[in-house]
Amino acid sequence: MTYMDQSIEMLAAAQEGEAPSSHGPREPMVLVVEDDDDYSTALRAVCDCLDVAVERMPSHCDLGSLLTDRRPMAVVAAMDAVGQDGCHVLMTVAAHDPDLPVLLITNEDPALLGAIEAVEEIWQLTSVVKWPRLLGIGALIDFLFQAGRKGRCMRLMPL
């Protein structure tokens, strides 16, 4: 029976134009890795309207275990966090699921973009979005809808 369930899940994902995830559906939750609460507060204002949870994680905590336990639909992280920088977050996400959407805030430092792109290529990450700062509500909603659709936990589509 398990084989049949997996086949149906793969067929449904193929029809939607998405690659099936070996991790199963994700939860409608965004995990925010940050030292303060600026990003999580801004995200919570939007996510509450979409019925998407926001969980804040200090940058010195173990991201890998939270990814496994919580199965978020996306991760948001600052490139210059004290406990683990954005590249470390990307490597941890890649070890967990290289297709998991990540929104990386680069703080407008063009020198860091080369390092980020190298990590993306080496670790074969497929869904990294880089913003110089947290952009407006439209861009944020677009990111959340894409992540929710990819994680098969939201049925809304961006315009």
Summary of the structure (lengths in Angstrom):
residues: 159
radius of gyration: 15.4
end to end distance: 37.8
largest distance: 51.4
contacts: 490
relative contact order: 0.17
helix: 46%
strand: 18%
